Amino acid sequence: MANLQKPGEQPNKPGEYKEQGPRGGEVHKPRKVTMEEGDKPLPPTQEGGRTWKRIGPPKP
């Protein structure tokens, strides 16, 4: 299973993160965020129980 992280956690690696459902599934209109080295913790998701999944490196 993918490495899913909860809102408020410090990201394991910098990169692009996409909102995932409670069990790692796709969600309708997911939020996407870019986390850089030294950024604050992952932001809240649109609904409780959702997580963040790293989908790639940060975009330039």
N, C-alpha and C positions, 0 to 999 in steps of 0.2 A: 504494500500500500504506500501511497505517496506520503511524504513528510508534511503533515498538516500542522499548522500552528494556530493557537487561539489568539483572539484580539487581546492587546495589552502585553503580549510577549515580545521580547527582543528578537528580531529576525535572525535566523541562523546564518544567512548569507545575504549580501546586497542583491537586489534584483527586482523583477516584476512579480507581483503577487496578485492572485485572483481569488475572489470569494467563492467558497465551496459550501455545499449543503452539510448538514450535521454528520452524515456518514460518508462524506467525500464526493457526493454526486454534484452534477451541474445544477445551477440555480438560474431562474429567469432574471435577466438584466443584472449580472454580477458586477460588483465594484472591482476595479483594478487599481492598484497603487504601485508606485515605484519607490523602493527603499534603497537608500544609499548608505555607504559606510558611515557610522556615527549617528544615523537617524534615530528618532525616538521609537518607542514600541509600535507594533502594528495597530492601526486604527480600529475602531468598532466596526462591526459588520451591520448590514441592514436589519437583520433579525437575530435574536438570541439563538445560540447553539451552532451557529455557522463558524467556519474556520477559514484560514488563509492557506493557499498552496502556491509555492514558488513555481513560476512557469518559464523563467528564463533570466538571463543576465539583464542588468539595467540598460535601458535604451540610451544612446548618446544624446 
